[in-house]
Amino acid sequence: MAARVVLHIGVMKSGTSFIQQVLLANRKRLAKEGILFPGPRWRDQVVAVRDLMAHDAEGENALAPDGAWRRMVAQITQWPGTAVVSMEYLGPRDEDKIRIIAESFPDADIQVVLTARDLARSVASMWTESVQNRAYATWPAYLRSVRAERIDNAGRAFWRQQRVHEIAERWSRVVGHDHFTLITVPPRGAPPGLLWERFCDVAGIPAGLCDLDVPRNAALDAPSAMVMRALNERLAGGSLSTEDYHRFVKKGLAKNGINERPGRGKSVGLRERWVLRKAEGELAKLRALDLRVVGDLDELTSRAVPGVNPSTVSPEDQLEAAIDGMAALIDLWVADVRRQRKKTKKLRARLRALEKAGQ
């Protein structure tokens, strides 16, 4: 069993993708230092956590011995040093599920790490993220749902992921305060590597070991977010599978296309006073937990987020974003077709060579 297991549990839009990209890109360097990032792909951790979410410890719905979660646990069990798991889906789990997680590593020093960002920036980022995942709620409708904490898709999804004090309270109660650390996401203008330095401090990763030049999961700009929302609305009720949506729309159009366009528009801004008031209350509840903090809880104080109201973005700006996205998507498709043609050409040449050799 790994002597130490670090569980990085989110929350969403708190630098989780950046941390995961750095861990994945530096797996070999980390392994040489006795630190395992289970894989070989980060998606293996996603599948493992989904397996955990769908099953219990005992009974008819028990975790399968050869299931994804047990396989990851087995890999960690065979590792003699430190293992790091980073998956934001772990954060909102209930106490029964948290106990299953903790009991999976009975002989290890479990250290749970929760990264958190101020509420105002989280609201804006969660909306732009939602429209990259088939959602089509308008910006005003999304804000109303989050404000009212409605039990519908938008409000429920937001608060399930962003009720930081509740997530922290559940996890620290199960694993103990000595095994729980809250890391605050630095404010705008902070050095780009500061969040990683804070994570290293908790995870026990040597300073300067890892290369931080990894792809960043930048939020969509306001015009692009509006285009994605409208596209999702048009696609709603269609036959596009989740797998195809992820491949062609989220990854192809949004992540690698529209979000990489050179002439990015203005970001989604937020100046709602109710968000600032709500953030004060959430922060007060977090302070009352008296957690170990790396960073500063004051960094979770919400302020107005610079940018524009997406509802005011002109049709011309949205059209420009849509055309840029289409152009980028076509470039990606053409490159993919060329790769496939090259593979086919090599295969045909090999077949001809085998035919000549009488095979």
Secondary structure in CASP SS format (residue, H / E / C, confidence):
PFRMAT SS
TARGET T0000
AUTHOR 0000-0000-0000
METHOD secondary structure of the structure
MODEL  1
M C 1.00
A C 1.00
A C 1.00
R E 1.00
V E 1.00
V E 1.00
L E 1.00
H E 1.00
I C 1.00
G C 1.00
V C 1.00
M C 1.00
K C 1.00
S C 1.00
G C 1.00
T H 1.00
S H 1.00
F H 1.00
I H 1.00
Q H 1.00
Q H 1.00
V H 1.00
L H 1.00
L H 1.00
A H 1.00
N C 1.00
R H 1.00
K H 1.00
R H 1.00
L H 1.00
A H 1.00
K H 1.00
E C 1.00
G C 1.00
I E 1.00
L E 1.00
F C 1.00
P C 1.00
G C 1.00
P C 1.00
R C 1.00
W H 1.00
R H 1.00
D H 1.00
Q H 1.00
V H 1.00
V H 1.00
A H 1.00
V H 1.00
R H 1.00
D H 1.00
L H 1.00
M H 1.00
A H 1.00
H C 1.00
D E 1.00
A C 1.00
E C 1.00
G C 1.00
E C 1.00
N C 1.00
A E 1.00
L C 1.00
A C 1.00
P C 1.00
D C 1.00
G C 1.00
A H 1.00
W H 1.00
R H 1.00
R H 1.00
M H 1.00
V H 1.00
A H 1.00
Q H 1.00
I H 1.00
T H 1.00
Q C 1.00
W C 1.00
P C 1.00
G C 1.00
T E 1.00
A E 1.00
V E 1.00
V E 1.00
S E 1.00
M C 1.00
E H 1.00
Y H 1.00
L H 1.00
G C 1.00
P C 1.00
R C 1.00
D C 1.00
E H 1.00
D H 1.00
K H 1.00
I H 1.00
R H 1.00
I H 1.00
I H 1.00
A H 1.00
E H 1.00
S C 1.00
F C 1.00
P C 1.00
D C 1.00
A C 1.00
D E 1.00
I E 1.00
Q E 1.00
V E 1.00
V E 1.00
L E 1.00
T E 1.00
A E 1.00
R C 1.00
D C 1.00
L H 1.00
A H 1.00
R H 1.00
S H 1.00
V H 1.00
A H 1.00
S H 1.00
M H 1.00
W H 1.00
T H 1.00
E H 1.00
S H 1.00
V C 1.00
Q C 1.00
N C 1.00
R C 1.00
A C 1.00
Y C 1.00
A C 1.00
T C 1.00
W H 1.00
P H 1.00
A H 1.00
Y H 1.00
L H 1.00
R H 1.00
S H 1.00
V H 1.00
R H 1.00
A H 1.00
E C 1.00
R C 1.00
I C 1.00
D C 1.00
N H 1.00
A H 1.00
G H 1.00
R H 1.00
A H 1.00
F H 1.00
W H 1.00
R H 1.00
Q H 1.00
Q H 1.00
R C 1.00
V H 1.00
H H 1.00
E H 1.00
I H 1.00
A H 1.00
E H 1.00
R H 1.00
W H 1.00
S H 1.00
R H 1.00
V H 1.00
V H 1.00
G C 1.00
H H 1.00
D H 1.00
H H 1.00
F E 1.00
T E 1.00
L E 1.00
I E 1.00
T E 1.00
V C 1.00
P C 1.00
P C 1.00
R C 1.00
G C 1.00
A C 1.00
P C 1.00
P C 1.00
G C 1.00
L H 1.00
L H 1.00
W H 1.00
E H 1.00
R H 1.00
F H 1.00
C H 1.00
D H 1.00
V H 1.00
A H 1.00
G C 1.00
I C 1.00
P C 1.00
A C 1.00
G C 1.00
L C 1.00
C C 1.00
D C 1.00
L C 1.00
D C 1.00
V C 1.00
P C 1.00
R C 1.00
N C 1.00
A C 1.00
A C 1.00
L C 1.00
D C 1.00
A H 1.00
P H 1.00
S H 1.00
A H 1.00
M H 1.00
V H 1.00
M H 1.00
R H 1.00
A H 1.00
L H 1.00
N H 1.00
E H 1.00
R H 1.00
L H 1.00
A C 1.00
G C 1.00
G C 1.00
S C 1.00
L C 1.00
S C 1.00
T H 1.00
E H 1.00
D H 1.00
Y H 1.00
H H 1.00
R H 1.00
F H 1.00
V H 1.00
K H 1.00
K H 1.00
G H 1.00
L H 1.00
A H 1.00
K H 1.00
N C 1.00
G C 1.00
I H 1.00
N H 1.00
E H 1.00
R C 1.00
P C 1.00
G C 1.00
R C 1.00
G C 1.00
K C 1.00
S C 1.00
V E 1.00
G C 1.00
L E 1.00
R C 1.00
E C 1.00
R H 1.00
W H 1.00
V H 1.00
L H 1.00
R H 1.00
K H 1.00
A H 1.00
E H 1.00
G H 1.00
E H 1.00
L H 1.00
A H 1.00
K H 1.00
L H 1.00
R H 1.00
A H 1.00
L C 1.00
D C 1.00
L C 1.00
R E 1.00
V E 1.00
V E 1.00
G C 1.00
D C 1.00
L H 1.00
D H 1.00
E H 1.00
L H 1.00
T C 1.00
S C 1.00
R C 1.00
A C 1.00
V E 1.00
P C 1.00
G C 1.00
V E 1.00
N C 1.00
P H 1.00
S H 1.00
T H 1.00
V C 1.00
S C 1.00
P H 1.00
E H 1.00
D H 1.00
Q H 1.00
L H 1.00
E H 1.00
A H 1.00
A H 1.00
I H 1.00
D H 1.00
G H 1.00
M H 1.00
A H 1.00
A H 1.00
L H 1.00
I H 1.00
D H 1.00
L H 1.00
W H 1.00
V H 1.00
A H 1.00
D H 1.00
V H 1.00
R H 1.00
R H 1.00
Q H 1.00
R H 1.00
K H 1.00
K H 1.00
T H 1.00
K H 1.00
K H 1.00
L H 1.00
R H 1.00
A H 1.00
R H 1.00
L H 1.00
R H 1.00
A H 1.00
L H 1.00
E H 1.00
K H 1.00
A C 1.00
G C 1.00
Q C 1.00
END
